[in-house]
Amino acid sequence: MTTLQIHDKLFKPYISEEAIREKVVELAAALDHDYKDKNPIFIAILNGAFIFAADLFKSLTIDAEISFIKLASYKGMKSSGQVITAVGLDIEIFDRHVVILEDIVDTGKTLNEFLPQLRHQQPASLKIVALLHKPDATVYPLKVDYTGFEIPDKFVVGYGLDYNGRGRNTASIYQLFE
Ligand code: IMP
């Protein structure tokens, strides 16, 4: 792995493809165990979570469903103001076990605004899986039930995560050079 230039920024290799694969398998095993016979519905948050969601979902062995929702995305390197639901949920989640799949929890704003909308529909349970979590960036406290990697408050790209739309198409994760 070498450095990556995206727009005006340089990024360095941070989490390898192998480390991600191992973590995804580990998360899938925990979910297989905890959701056996519960037929959970996974809700992946687009765009960032699309690669993580696909890899995690195909690592599961239990019966499960998946759906996708698109919320307003991150602009540049700071969380943008409004979080808007652009593509709604097309499934009934009343009395179902719901598992949110996020690429990264940063300030917690996105899920803080979205979760009440889901709770309103009275799922049997509602848990969060995030591949990456930046605990030091928390502004809106949020319980992340399954975390892949806790990382420092530094900007990362790759494996679905972007910097102004670019950089999603790498198998590993890169961190901004400082
Ligand atoms: P939050 O609402 O501040 O928790 O931000 C969550 C969303 O911001 C994620 O789903 C990402 O789309 C985006 N985001 C946060 N941190 C990063 C980062 O380091 N790189 C790329 N996107 C990020």
Backbone and ligand atoms as CSV (ligand in chain L), in Angstrom:
chain,resi,resn,atom,element,x,y,z
A,1,MET,N,N,0.837,-1.199,0.000
A,1,MET,CA,C,0.000,0.000,0.000
A,1,MET,C,C,0.873,1.251,0.000
A,2,THR,N,N,0.504,2.152,-0.834
A,2,THR,CA,C,1.247,3.414,-0.865
A,2,THR,C,C,0.307,4.567,-0.498
A,3,THR,N,N,0.856,5.773,-0.504
A,3,THR,CA,C,0.006,6.909,-0.169
A,3,THR,C,C,-1.024,7.150,-1.269
A,4,LEU,N,N,-2.064,7.858,-0.896
A,4,LEU,CA,C,-3.196,8.086,-1.789
A,4,LEU,C,C,-3.450,9.581,-1.842
A,5,GLN,N,N,-3.557,10.119,-3.041
A,5,GLN,CA,C,-3.909,11.538,-3.166
A,5,GLN,C,C,-5.360,11.641,-3.603
A,6,ILE,N,N,-6.148,12.399,-2.843
A,6,ILE,CA,C,-7.541,12.641,-3.228
A,6,ILE,C,C,-7.761,14.146,-3.182
A,7,HIS,N,N,-8.214,14.694,-4.293
A,7,HIS,CA,C,-8.319,16.147,-4.414
A,7,HIS,C,C,-6.980,16.740,-3.978
A,8,ASP,N,N,-7.014,17.622,-2.968
A,8,ASP,CA,C,-5.799,18.320,-2.526
A,8,ASP,C,C,-5.101,17.638,-1.351
A,9,LYS,N,N,-5.569,16.484,-0.902
A,9,LYS,CA,C,-5.049,15.888,0.339
A,9,LYS,C,C,-4.294,14.575,0.091
A,10,LEU,N,N,-3.356,14.324,0.996
A,10,LEU,CA,C,-2.595,13.068,0.949
A,10,LEU,C,C,-3.024,12.183,2.117
A,11,PHE,N,N,-3.195,10.916,1.818
A,11,PHE,CA,C,-3.616,9.951,2.845
A,11,PHE,C,C,-2.604,8.820,2.927
A,12,LYS,N,N,-2.428,8.270,4.137
A,12,LYS,CA,C,-1.480,7.164,4.324
A,12,LYS,C,C,-2.238,5.889,4.693
A,13,PRO,N,N,-1.654,4.727,4.376
A,13,PRO,CA,C,-2.302,3.458,4.710
A,13,PRO,C,C,-2.577,3.385,6.219
A,14,TYR,N,N,-3.760,2.908,6.586
A,14,TYR,CA,C,-4.121,2.917,8.005
A,14,TYR,C,C,-4.652,1.559,8.493
A,15,ILE,N,N,-5.726,1.049,7.874
A,15,ILE,CA,C,-6.236,-0.280,8.273
A,15,ILE,C,C,-6.223,-1.165,7.019
A,16,SER,N,N,-5.516,-2.266,7.091
A,16,SER,CA,C,-5.315,-3.102,5.902
A,16,SER,C,C,-6.573,-3.892,5.537
A,17,GLU,N,N,-6.563,-4.337,4.304
A,17,GLU,CA,C,-7.667,-5.167,3.796
A,17,GLU,C,C,-7.838,-6.405,4.681
A,18,GLU,N,N,-6.715,-7.005,5.039
A,18,GLU,CA,C,-6.728,-8.211,5.869
A,18,GLU,C,C,-7.345,-7.936,7.248
A,19,ALA,N,N,-6.934,-6.830,7.862
A,19,ALA,CA,C,-7.455,-6.476,9.199
A,19,ALA,C,C,-8.955,-6.205,9.120
A,20,ILE,N,N,-9.390,-5.577,8.043
A,20,ILE,CA,C,-10.828,-5.313,7.872
A,20,ILE,C,C,-11.575,-6.633,7.721
A,21,ARG,N,N,-11.022,-7.533,6.877
A,21,ARG,CA,C,-11.691,-8.814,6.644
A,21,ARG,C,C,-11.850,-9.586,7.959
A,22,GLU,N,N,-10.775,-9.624,8.744
A,22,GLU,CA,C,-10.845,-10.335,10.039
A,22,GLU,C,C,-11.903,-9.720,10.942
A,23,LYS,N,N,-11.961,-8.402,10.954
A,23,LYS,CA,C,-12.925,-7.721,11.824
A,23,LYS,C,C,-14.358,-7.979,11.364
A,24,VAL,N,N,-14.560,-7.982,10.066
A,24,VAL,CA,C,-15.906,-8.225,9.528
A,24,VAL,C,C,-16.372,-9.640,9.911
A,25,VAL,N,N,-15.482,-10.598,9.812
A,25,VAL,CA,C,-15.819,-11.981,10.176
A,25,VAL,C,C,-16.147,-12.076,11.673
A,26,GLU,N,N,-15.388,-11.348,12.470
A,26,GLU,CA,C,-15.606,-11.318,13.926
A,26,GLU,C,C,-16.979,-10.700,14.251
A,27,LEU,N,N,-17.289,-9.594,13.596
A,27,LEU,CA,C,-18.585,-8.938,13.826
A,27,LEU,C,C,-19.722,-9.863,13.375
A,28,ALA,N,N,-19.554,-10.516,12.233
A,28,ALA,CA,C,-20.590,-11.413,11.712
A,28,ALA,C,C,-20.820,-12.579,12.679
A,29,ALA,N,N,-19.756,-13.082,13.265
A,29,ALA,CA,C,-19.894,-14.195,14.215
A,29,ALA,C,C,-20.688,-13.747,15.448
A,30,ALA,N,N,-20.418,-12.538,15.919
A,30,ALA,CA,C,-21.149,-12.023,17.088
A,30,ALA,C,C,-22.629,-11.844,16.750
A,31,LEU,N,N,-22.898,-11.347,15.540
A,31,LEU,CA,C,-24.292,-11.131,15.119
A,31,LEU,C,C,-25.003,-12.467,14.878
A,32,ASP,N,N,-24.297,-13.425,14.286
A,32,ASP,CA,C,-24.859,-14.777,14.099
A,32,ASP,C,C,-25.313,-15.337,15.444
A,33,HIS,N,N,-24.481,-15.125,16.444
A,33,HIS,CA,C,-24.772,-15.639,17.781
A,33,HIS,C,C,-25.960,-14.904,18.404
A,34,ASP,N,N,-25.918,-13.565,18.364
A,34,ASP,CA,C,-26.922,-12.770,19.076
A,34,ASP,C,C,-28.284,-12.742,18.388
A,35,TYR,N,N,-28.311,-12.997,17.070
A,35,TYR,CA,C,-29.573,-12.880,16.327
A,35,TYR,C,C,-30.080,-14.201,15.755
A,36,LYS,N,N,-29.534,-15.291,16.271
A,36,LYS,CA,C,-29.989,-16.606,15.831
A,36,LYS,C,C,-31.499,-16.724,16.066
A,37,ASP,N,N,-32.233,-17.184,15.071
A,37,ASP,CA,C,-33.687,-17.363,15.156
A,37,ASP,C,C,-34.477,-16.065,15.331
A,38,LYS,N,N,-33.844,-14.917,15.127
A,38,LYS,CA,C,-34.567,-13.642,15.273
A,38,LYS,C,C,-34.866,-12.974,13.932
A,39,ASN,N,N,-34.368,-13.547,12.866
A,39,ASN,CA,C,-34.563,-12.987,11.519
A,39,ASN,C,C,-34.468,-11.451,11.499
A,40,PRO,N,N,-33.308,-10.908,11.868
A,40,PRO,CA,C,-33.172,-9.452,11.955
A,40,PRO,C,C,-33.255,-8.768,10.595
A,41,ILE,N,N,-33.572,-7.470,10.643
A,41,ILE,CA,C,-33.494,-6.634,9.439
A,41,ILE,C,C,-32.299,-5.704,9.615
A,42,PHE,N,N,-31.364,-5.806,8.707
A,42,PHE,CA,C,-30.233,-4.889,8.706
A,42,PHE,C,C,-30.605,-3.678,7.865
A,43,ILE,N,N,-30.297,-2.502,8.382
A,43,ILE,CA,C,-30.523,-1.274,7.615
A,43,ILE,C,C,-29.182,-0.591,7.429
A,44,ALA,N,N,-28.695,-0.603,6.196
A,44,ALA,CA,C,-27.395,-0.003,5.913
A,44,ALA,C,C,-27.589,1.453,5.508
A,45,ILE,N,N,-26.733,2.303,6.036
A,45,ILE,CA,C,-26.824,3.733,5.729
A,45,ILE,C,C,-25.922,4.051,4.531
A,46,LEU,N,N,-26.568,4.487,3.450
A,46,LEU,CA,C,-25.815,4.869,2.243
A,46,LEU,C,C,-25.292,6.303,2.380
A,47,ASN,N,N,-24.244,6.719,1.683
A,47,ASN,CA,C,-23.520,5.876,0.756
A,47,ASN,C,C,-22.421,5.070,1.445
A,48,GLY,N,N,-21.855,5.637,2.488
A,48,GLY,CA,C,-20.602,5.129,3.052
A,48,GLY,C,C,-20.570,3.659,3.428
A,49,ALA,N,N,-21.728,3.109,3.859
A,49,ALA,CA,C,-21.710,1.748,4.412
A,49,ALA,C,C,-21.886,0.655,3.361
A,50,PHE,N,N,-21.922,1.030,2.071
A,50,PHE,CA,C,-22.329,0.005,1.090
A,50,PHE,C,C,-21.349,-1.155,0.978
A,51,ILE,N,N,-20.069,-0.887,1.083
A,51,ILE,CA,C,-19.091,-1.987,0.959
A,51,ILE,C,C,-19.062,-2.813,2.246
A,52,PHE,N,N,-19.018,-2.124,3.372
A,52,PHE,CA,C,-19.036,-2.806,4.672
A,52,PHE,C,C,-20.297,-3.664,4.801
A,53,ALA,N,N,-21.447,-3.100,4.428
A,53,ALA,CA,C,-22.713,-3.832,4.557
A,53,ALA,C,C,-22.692,-5.095,3.708
A,54,ALA,N,N,-22.171,-4.981,2.488
A,54,ALA,CA,C,-22.140,-6.148,1.590
A,54,ALA,C,C,-21.228,-7.231,2.159
A,55,ASP,N,N,-20.052,-6.841,2.620
A,55,ASP,CA,C,-19.112,-7.831,3.165
A,55,ASP,C,C,-19.660,-8.473,4.434
A,56,LEU,N,N,-20.234,-7.643,5.306
A,56,LEU,CA,C,-20.767,-8.190,6.561
A,56,LEU,C,C,-21.941,-9.117,6.276
A,57,PHE,N,N,-22.827,-8.679,5.401
A,57,PHE,CA,C,-24.041,-9.451,5.139
A,57,PHE,C,C,-23.718,-10.822,4.559
A,58,LYS,N,N,-22.722,-10.884,3.692
A,58,LYS,CA,C,-22.429,-12.208,3.109
A,58,LYS,C,C,-21.611,-13.081,4.047
A,59,SER,N,N,-21.135,-12.499,5.141
A,59,SER,CA,C,-20.435,-13.303,6.157
A,59,SER,C,C,-21.397,-13.895,7.182
A,60,LEU,N,N,-22.648,-13.449,7.162
A,60,LEU,CA,C,-23.633,-13.971,8.124
A,60,LEU,C,C,-24.147,-15.329,7.659
A,61,THR,N,N,-24.480,-16.191,8.606
A,61,THR,CA,C,-25.072,-17.481,8.226
A,61,THR,C,C,-26.528,-17.596,8.670
A,62,ILE,N,N,-26.981,-16.679,9.525
A,62,ILE,CA,C,-28.370,-16.730,9.994
A,62,ILE,C,C,-29.315,-16.191,8.914
A,63,ASP,N,N,-30.615,-16.458,9.094
A,63,ASP,CA,C,-31.621,-15.847,8.226
A,63,ASP,C,C,-31.687,-14.370,8.564
A,64,ALA,N,N,-31.581,-13.519,7.564
A,64,ALA,CA,C,-31.606,-12.080,7.828
A,64,ALA,C,C,-32.050,-11.361,6.562
A,65,GLU,N,N,-32.542,-10.133,6.748
A,65,GLU,CA,C,-32.926,-9.299,5.604
A,65,GLU,C,C,-32.084,-8.031,5.633
A,66,ILE,N,N,-32.008,-7.361,4.489
A,66,ILE,CA,C,-31.265,-6.097,4.452
A,66,ILE,C,C,-32.010,-5.075,3.620
A,67,SER,N,N,-31.942,-3.839,4.062
A,67,SER,CA,C,-32.538,-2.738,3.327
A,67,SER,C,C,-31.581,-1.548,3.444
A,68,PHE,N,N,-31.777,-0.550,2.600
A,68,PHE,CA,C,-30.836,0.581,2.560
A,68,PHE,C,C,-31.577,1.892,2.707
A,69,ILE,N,N,-30.948,2.817,3.412
A,69,ILE,CA,C,-31.539,4.145,3.524
A,69,ILE,C,C,-30.448,5.165,3.277
A,70,LYS,N,N,-30.830,6.242,2.615
A,70,LYS,CA,C,-29.844,7.282,2.332
A,70,LYS,C,C,-30.176,8.532,3.124
A,71,LEU,N,N,-29.218,9.000,3.876
A,71,LEU,CA,C,-29.387,10.235,4.634
A,71,LEU,C,C,-28.424,11.265,4.053
A,72,ALA,N,N,-28.641,12.508,4.387
A,72,ALA,CA,C,-27.749,13.559,3.879
A,72,ALA,C,C,-26.312,13.183,4.216
A,73,SER,N,N,-25.430,13.371,3.250
A,73,SER,CA,C,-24.067,12.911,3.482
A,73,SER,C,C,-23.174,14.044,3.959
A,74,TYR,N,N,-22.050,13.634,4.415
A,74,TYR,CA,C,-20.996,14.472,4.933
A,74,TYR,C,C,-20.463,15.379,3.829
A,75,LYS,N,N,-20.303,16.648,4.126
A,75,LYS,CA,C,-19.704,17.567,3.145
A,75,LYS,C,C,-18.289,17.922,3.595
A,76,GLY,N,N,-17.311,17.620,2.778
A,76,GLY,CA,C,-15.929,17.957,3.126
A,76,GLY,C,C,-15.468,17.223,4.367
A,77,MET,N,N,-14.779,17.894,5.254
A,77,MET,CA,C,-14.179,17.216,6.396
A,77,MET,C,C,-14.890,17.483,7.713
A,78,LYS,N,N,-15.945,18.228,7.713
A,78,LYS,CA,C,-16.705,18.453,8.938
A,78,LYS,C,C,-18.149,18.035,8.685
A,79,SER,N,N,-18.822,17.532,9.727
A,79,SER,CA,C,-20.220,17.146,9.566
A,79,SER,C,C,-21.008,18.340,9.051
A,80,SER,N,N,-21.846,18.113,8.061
A,80,SER,CA,C,-22.639,19.219,7.523
A,80,SER,C,C,-23.843,19.459,8.421
A,81,GLY,N,N,-24.504,20.563,8.206
A,81,GLY,CA,C,-25.630,20.946,9.059
A,81,GLY,C,C,-26.771,19.954,9.115
A,82,GLN,N,N,-27.582,19.921,8.084
A,82,GLN,CA,C,-28.825,19.157,8.114
A,82,GLN,C,C,-28.654,17.680,7.736
A,83,VAL,N,N,-29.346,16.824,8.430
A,83,VAL,CA,C,-29.397,15.421,8.023
A,83,VAL,C,C,-30.794,15.168,7.490
A,84,ILE,N,N,-30.890,14.798,6.232
A,84,ILE,CA,C,-32.194,14.670,5.572
A,84,ILE,C,C,-32.385,13.236,5.079
A,85,THR,N,N,-33.566,12.703,5.246
A,85,THR,CA,C,-33.844,11.386,4.686
A,85,THR,C,C,-34.145,11.535,3.201
A,86,ALA,N,N,-33.273,11.001,2.372
A,86,ALA,CA,C,-33.449,11.142,0.931
A,86,ALA,C,C,-34.168,9.927,0.338
A,87,VAL,N,N,-33.861,8.755,0.868
A,87,VAL,CA,C,-34.525,7.536,0.403
A,87,VAL,C,C,-35.098,6.851,1.628
A,88,GLY,N,N,-36.403,6.676,1.658
A,88,GLY,CA,C,-37.051,6.159,2.864
A,88,GLY,C,C,-36.966,4.660,3.012
A,89,LEU,N,N,-37.391,4.210,4.166
A,89,LEU,CA,C,-37.454,2.774,4.438
A,89,LEU,C,C,-38.652,2.181,3.707
A,90,ASP,N,N,-38.424,1.073,3.021
A,90,ASP,CA,C,-39.544,0.465,2.293
A,90,ASP,C,C,-40.004,-0.830,2.963
A,91,ILE,N,N,-39.598,-1.016,4.212
A,91,ILE,CA,C,-40.007,-2.242,4.897
A,91,ILE,C,C,-40.672,-1.915,6.221
A,92,GLU,N,N,-41.488,-2.829,6.675
A,92,GLU,CA,C,-42.195,-2.695,7.942
A,92,GLU,C,C,-41.263,-3.168,9.061
A,93,ILE,N,N,-40.985,-2.325,10.039
A,93,ILE,CA,C,-40.057,-2.761,11.100
A,93,ILE,C,C,-40.740,-2.958,12.451
A,94,PHE,N,N,-42.066,-2.760,12.483
A,94,PHE,CA,C,-42.791,-2.973,13.733
A,94,PHE,C,C,-42.539,-4.389,14.256
A,95,ASP,N,N,-42.128,-4.477,15.534
A,95,ASP,CA,C,-41.905,-5.762,16.203
A,95,ASP,C,C,-40.773,-6.599,15.593
A,96,ARG,N,N,-39.941,-5.978,14.761
A,96,ARG,CA,C,-38.803,-6.700,14.175
A,96,ARG,C,C,-37.502,-6.295,14.871
A,97,HIS,N,N,-36.515,-7.168,14.798
A,97,HIS,CA,C,-35.190,-6.858,15.342
A,97,HIS,C,C,-34.391,-6.118,14.265
A,98,VAL,N,N,-34.076,-4.864,14.554
A,98,VAL,CA,C,-33.438,-3.997,13.566
A,98,VAL,C,C,-31.976,-3.745,13.951
A,99,VAL,N,N,-31.110,-3.853,12.958
A,99,VAL,CA,C,-29.680,-3.613,13.180
A,99,VAL,C,C,-29.192,-2.589,12.149
A,100,ILE,N,N,-28.751,-1.443,12.636
A,100,ILE,CA,C,-28.252,-0.389,11.741
A,100,ILE,C,C,-26.794,-0.676,11.386
A,101,LEU,N,N,-26.468,-0.525,10.114
A,101,LEU,CA,C,-25.076,-0.685,9.677
A,101,LEU,C,C,-24.528,0.661,9.218
A,102,GLU,N,N,-23.537,1.163,9.927
A,102,GLU,CA,C,-22.902,2.449,9.592
A,102,GLU,C,C,-21.439,2.227,9.250
A,103,ASP,N,N,-20.918,3.038,8.349
A,103,ASP,CA,C,-19.485,2.979,8.085
A,103,ASP,C,C,-18.709,3.554,9.266
A,104,ILE,N,N,-19.151,4.736,9.724
A,104,ILE,CA,C,-18.407,5.400,10.789
A,104,ILE,C,C,-19.339,6.260,11.635
A,105,VAL,N,N,-19.150,6.205,12.951
A,105,VAL,CA,C,-19.848,7.132,13.838
A,105,VAL,C,C,-18.813,8.160,14.272
A,106,ASP,N,N,-19.093,9.415,13.926
A,106,ASP,CA,C,-18.173,10.514,14.191
A,106,ASP,C,C,-18.745,11.360,15.336
A,107,THR,N,N,-19.501,12.425,15.031
A,107,THR,CA,C,-20.102,13.228,16.098
A,107,THR,C,C,-21.317,12.521,16.709
A,108,GLY,N,N,-21.908,11.589,15.983
A,108,GLY,CA,C,-23.115,10.904,16.445
A,108,GLY,C,C,-24.391,11.578,15.953
A,109,LYS,N,N,-24.231,12.698,15.245
A,109,LYS,CA,C,-25.389,13.488,14.809
A,109,LYS,C,C,-26.337,12.710,13.886
A,110,THR,N,N,-25.770,12.052,12.891
A,110,THR,CA,C,-26.590,11.346,11.902
A,110,THR,C,C,-27.537,10.354,12.576
A,111,LEU,N,N,-26.979,9.482,13.406
A,111,LEU,CA,C,-27.828,8.456,14.018
A,111,LEU,C,C,-28.727,9.045,15.091
A,112,ASN,N,N,-28.269,10.098,15.774
A,112,ASN,CA,C,-29.119,10.737,16.762
A,112,ASN,C,C,-30.393,11.273,16.144
A,113,GLU,N,N,-30.302,11.737,14.900
A,113,GLU,CA,C,-31.492,12.264,14.238
A,113,GLU,C,C,-32.332,11.158,13.617
A,114,PHE,N,N,-31.665,10.098,13.197
A,114,PHE,CA,C,-32.367,9.038,12.485
A,114,PHE,C,C,-33.036,8.022,13.422
A,115,LEU,N,N,-32.388,7.710,14.535
A,115,LEU,CA,C,-32.910,6.651,15.406
A,115,LEU,C,C,-34.327,6.911,15.930
A,116,PRO,N,N,-34.644,8.152,16.347
A,116,PRO,CA,C,-36.021,8.381,16.815
A,116,PRO,C,C,-37.060,8.053,15.747
A,117,GLN,N,N,-36.731,8.297,14.468
A,117,GLN,CA,C,-37.663,7.966,13.375
A,117,GLN,C,C,-37.927,6.461,13.344
A,118,LEU,N,N,-36.906,5.686,13.643
A,118,LEU,CA,C,-37.074,4.227,13.647
A,118,LEU,C,C,-37.796,3.760,14.913
A,119,ARG,N,N,-37.409,4.354,16.042
A,119,ARG,CA,C,-38.053,3.951,17.310
A,119,ARG,C,C,-39.551,4.199,17.267
A,120,HIS,N,N,-39.926,5.241,16.575
A,120,HIS,CA,C,-41.321,5.608,16.422
A,120,HIS,C,C,-42.131,4.452,15.831
A,121,GLN,N,N,-41.463,3.623,15.025
A,121,GLN,CA,C,-42.154,2.495,14.385
A,121,GLN,C,C,-42.140,1.236,15.251
A,122,GLN,N,N,-41.659,1.387,16.480
A,122,GLN,CA,C,-41.683,0.319,17.490
A,122,GLN,C,C,-41.090,-1.017,17.048
A,123,PRO,N,N,-39.806,-1.012,16.701
A,123,PRO,CA,C,-39.142,-2.293,16.435
A,123,PRO,C,C,-39.010,-3.083,17.744
A,124,ALA,N,N,-38.859,-4.400,17.638
A,124,ALA,CA,C,-38.692,-5.235,18.837
A,124,ALA,C,C,-37.360,-4.879,19.520
A,125,SER,N,N,-36.346,-4.564,18.720
A,125,SER,CA,C,-35.066,-4.098,19.264
A,125,SER,C,C,-34.367,-3.285,18.191
A,126,LEU,N,N,-33.413,-2.459,18.629
A,126,LEU,CA,C,-32.709,-1.573,17.694
A,126,LEU,C,C,-31.259,-1.453,18.155
A,127,LYS,N,N,-30.350,-1.966,17.351
A,127,LYS,CA,C,-28.927,-1.922,17.717
A,127,LYS,C,C,-28.115,-1.319,16.574
A,128,ILE,N,N,-26.913,-0.878,16.928
A,128,ILE,CA,C,-26.043,-0.218,15.950
A,128,ILE,C,C,-24.735,-0.975,15.775
A,129,VAL,N,N,-24.381,-1.195,14.515
A,129,VAL,CA,C,-23.064,-1.735,14.175
A,129,VAL,C,C,-22.327,-0.645,13.399
A,130,ALA,N,N,-21.127,-0.290,13.834
A,130,ALA,CA,C,-20.320,0.685,13.083
A,130,ALA,C,C,-18.947,0.085,12.844
A,131,LEU,N,N,-18.506,0.111,11.592
A,131,LEU,CA,C,-17.167,-0.402,11.321
A,131,LEU,C,C,-16.133,0.437,12.063
A,132,LEU,N,N,-16.325,1.761,12.039
A,132,LEU,CA,C,-15.379,2.668,12.686
A,132,LEU,C,C,-16.126,3.574,13.663
A,133,HIS,N,N,-15.472,3.897,14.772
A,133,HIS,CA,C,-16.072,4.815,15.742
A,133,HIS,C,C,-14.978,5.748,16.221
A,134,LYS,N,N,-15.283,7.067,16.213
A,134,LYS,CA,C,-14.325,8.054,16.732
A,134,LYS,C,C,-14.850,8.571,18.074
A,135,PRO,N,N,-14.557,7.895,19.176
A,135,PRO,CA,C,-15.132,8.298,20.462
A,135,PRO,C,C,-14.776,9.740,20.845
A,136,ASP,N,N,-13.581,10.201,20.462
A,136,ASP,CA,C,-13.158,11.566,20.841
A,136,ASP,C,C,-13.926,12.655,20.094
A,137,ALA,N,N,-14.639,12.268,19.042
A,137,ALA,CA,C,-15.368,13.263,18.242
A,137,ALA,C,C,-16.824,13.391,18.687
A,138,THR,N,N,-17.220,12.602,19.684
A,138,THR,CA,C,-18.628,12.560,20.094
A,138,THR,C,C,-19.164,13.928,20.494
A,139,VAL,N,N,-20.275,14.318,19.892
A,139,VAL,CA,C,-20.999,15.518,20.294
A,139,VAL,C,C,-22.392,15.105,20.772
A,140,TYR,N,N,-22.946,14.101,20.095
A,140,TYR,CA,C,-24.264,13.570,20.432
A,140,TYR,C,C,-24.054,12.145,20.933
A,141,PRO,N,N,-24.088,11.942,22.265
A,141,PRO,CA,C,-23.784,10.613,22.810
A,141,PRO,C,C,-24.690,9.526,22.234
A,142,LEU,N,N,-24.065,8.420,21.933
A,142,LEU,CA,C,-24.749,7.346,21.225
A,142,LEU,C,C,-24.111,6.037,21.645
A,143,LYS,N,N,-24.927,5.019,21.908
A,143,LYS,CA,C,-24.360,3.716,22.238
A,143,LYS,C,C,-24.162,2.927,20.945
A,144,VAL,N,N,-22.903,2.667,20.629
A,144,VAL,CA,C,-22.615,1.822,19.462
A,144,VAL,C,C,-22.482,0.402,20.012
A,145,ASP,N,N,-23.390,-0.482,19.596
A,145,ASP,CA,C,-23.449,-1.818,20.202
A,145,ASP,C,C,-22.345,-2.739,19.704
A,146,TYR,N,N,-22.003,-2.610,18.431
A,146,TYR,CA,C,-20.927,-3.436,17.855
A,146,TYR,C,C,-19.991,-2.503,17.091
A,147,THR,N,N,-18.750,-2.396,17.546
A,147,THR,CA,C,-17.780,-1.515,16.888
A,147,THR,C,C,-16.667,-2.347,16.282
A,148,GLY,N,N,-16.307,-2.028,15.031
A,148,GLY,CA,C,-15.167,-2.697,14.413
A,148,GLY,C,C,-13.869,-2.166,14.994
A,149,PHE,N,N,-13.589,-0.900,14.721
A,149,PHE,CA,C,-12.348,-0.270,15.197
A,149,PHE,C,C,-12.668,1.076,15.840
A,150,GLU,N,N,-12.144,1.294,17.042
A,150,GLU,CA,C,-12.191,2.638,17.621
A,150,GLU,C,C,-10.967,3.375,17.104
A,151,ILE,N,N,-11.180,4.543,16.511
A,151,ILE,CA,C,-10.061,5.266,15.904
A,151,ILE,C,C,-10.000,6.699,16.438
A,152,PRO,N,N,-8.831,7.346,16.335
A,152,PRO,CA,C,-8.732,8.744,16.780
A,152,PRO,C,C,-9.524,9.678,15.864
A,153,ASP,N,N,-9.685,10.902,16.309
A,153,ASP,CA,C,-10.483,11.877,15.575
A,153,ASP,C,C,-9.686,12.450,14.396
A,154,LYS,N,N,-9.392,11.585,13.443
A,154,LYS,CA,C,-8.678,12.004,12.229
A,154,LYS,C,C,-9.441,11.494,11.026
A,155,PHE,N,N,-9.400,12.265,9.944
A,155,PHE,CA,C,-10.204,11.933,8.772
A,155,PHE,C,C,-9.659,10.696,8.060
A,156,VAL,N,N,-10.561,9.795,7.689
A,156,VAL,CA,C,-10.169,8.570,6.989
A,156,VAL,C,C,-10.991,8.398,5.704
A,157,VAL,N,N,-10.431,7.675,4.757
A,157,VAL,CA,C,-11.149,7.368,3.514
A,157,VAL,C,C,-10.900,5.913,3.123
A,158,GLY,N,N,-11.703,5.448,2.172
A,158,GLY,CA,C,-11.516,4.101,1.631
A,158,GLY,C,C,-12.549,3.127,2.154
A,159,TYR,N,N,-12.661,1.985,1.484
A,159,TYR,CA,C,-13.606,0.939,1.875
A,159,TYR,C,C,-15.014,1.537,2.030
A,160,GLY,N,N,-15.379,2.394,1.086
A,160,GLY,CA,C,-16.716,2.992,1.106
A,160,GLY,C,C,-16.747,4.427,1.605
A,161,LEU,N,N,-15.744,4.823,2.394
A,161,LEU,CA,C,-15.732,6.190,2.938
A,161,LEU,C,C,-15.085,7.138,1.936
A,162,ASP,N,N,-15.617,8.342,1.847
A,162,ASP,CA,C,-15.134,9.274,0.833
A,162,ASP,C,C,-14.603,10.576,1.410
A,163,TYR,N,N,-13.872,11.290,0.560
A,163,TYR,CA,C,-13.544,12.688,0.817
A,163,TYR,C,C,-14.118,13.442,-0.379
A,164,ASN,N,N,-15.169,14.205,-0.140
A,164,ASN,CA,C,-15.877,14.914,-1.217
A,164,ASN,C,C,-16.147,14.014,-2.426
A,165,GLY,N,N,-16.695,12.843,-2.144
A,165,GLY,CA,C,-17.148,11.954,-3.211
A,165,GLY,C,C,-16.109,10.992,-3.761
A,166,ARG,N,N,-14.849,11.202,-3.401
A,166,ARG,CA,C,-13.806,10.356,-3.974
A,166,ARG,C,C,-13.158,9.492,-2.902
A,167,GLY,N,N,-12.503,8.433,-3.361
A,167,GLY,CA,C,-11.709,7.600,-2.449
A,167,GLY,C,C,-12.449,6.408,-1.876
A,168,ARG,N,N,-13.678,6.174,-2.322
A,168,ARG,CA,C,-14.446,5.061,-1.738
A,168,ARG,C,C,-13.939,3.696,-2.204
A,169,ASN,N,N,-13.323,3.674,-3.387
A,169,ASN,CA,C,-13.034,2.395,-4.050
A,169,ASN,C,C,-11.656,1.834,-3.728
A,170,THR,N,N,-11.367,1.695,-2.440
A,170,THR,CA,C,-10.140,1.003,-2.047
A,170,THR,C,C,-10.517,-0.131,-1.106
A,171,ALA,N,N,-9.700,-1.168,-1.078
A,171,ALA,CA,C,-9.985,-2.334,-0.237
A,171,ALA,C,C,-9.521,-2.111,1.202
A,172,SER,N,N,-8.673,-1.091,1.409
A,172,SER,CA,C,-8.188,-0.796,2.757
A,172,SER,C,C,-8.583,0.629,3.130
A,173,ILE,N,N,-8.273,1.016,4.355
A,173,ILE,CA,C,-8.651,2.348,4.845
A,173,ILE,C,C,-7.399,3.204,5.012
A,174,TYR,N,N,-7.517,4.467,4.611
A,174,TYR,CA,C,-6.400,5.414,4.665
A,174,TYR,C,C,-6.722,6.550,5.624
A,175,GLN,N,N,-5.664,7.126,6.192
A,175,GLN,CA,C,-5.832,8.234,7.140
A,175,GLN,C,C,-5.129,9.480,6.614
A,176,LEU,N,N,-5.718,10.625,6.857
A,176,LEU,CA,C,-5.146,11.890,6.398
A,176,LEU,C,C,-3.756,12.116,7.017
A,177,PHE,N,N,-2.817,12.485,6.180
A,177,PHE,CA,C,-1.480,12.876,6.646
A,177,PHE,C,C,-1.589,14.216,7.350
A,178,GLU,N,N,-0.867,14.386,8.478
A,178,GLU,CA,C,-0.903,15.706,9.136
A,178,GLU,C,C,0.473,16.299,9.200
L,1,IMP,P1,P,-21.725,11.843,12.323
L,1,IMP,O1,O,-23.161,12.224,12.056
L,1,IMP,O2,O,-20.897,13.054,12.699
L,1,IMP,O3,O,-21.567,10.730,13.321
L,1,IMP,O4,O,-21.096,11.421,10.952
L,1,IMP,C1,C,-21.417,10.259,10.348
L,1,IMP,C2,C,-21.162,10.320,8.857
L,1,IMP,O5,O,-20.154,11.276,8.526
L,1,IMP,C3,C,-20.625,8.986,8.398
L,1,IMP,O6,O,-21.655,8.112,8.028
L,1,IMP,C4,C,-19.737,9.386,7.240
L,1,IMP,O7,O,-20.486,9.443,6.056
L,1,IMP,C5,C,-19.244,10.769,7.582
L,1,IMP,N1,N,-17.883,10.762,8.179
L,1,IMP,C6,C,-17.544,10.982,9.461
L,1,IMP,N2,N,-16.217,10.894,9.650
L,1,IMP,C7,C,-15.688,10.603,8.439
L,1,IMP,C8,C,-14.334,10.357,7.982
L,1,IMP,O8,O,-13.325,10.387,8.726
L,1,IMP,N3,N,-14.215,10.069,6.659
L,1,IMP,C9,C,-15.265,10.017,5.791
L,1,IMP,N4,N,-16.541,10.236,6.190
L,1,IMP,C10,C,-16.750,10.520,7.502
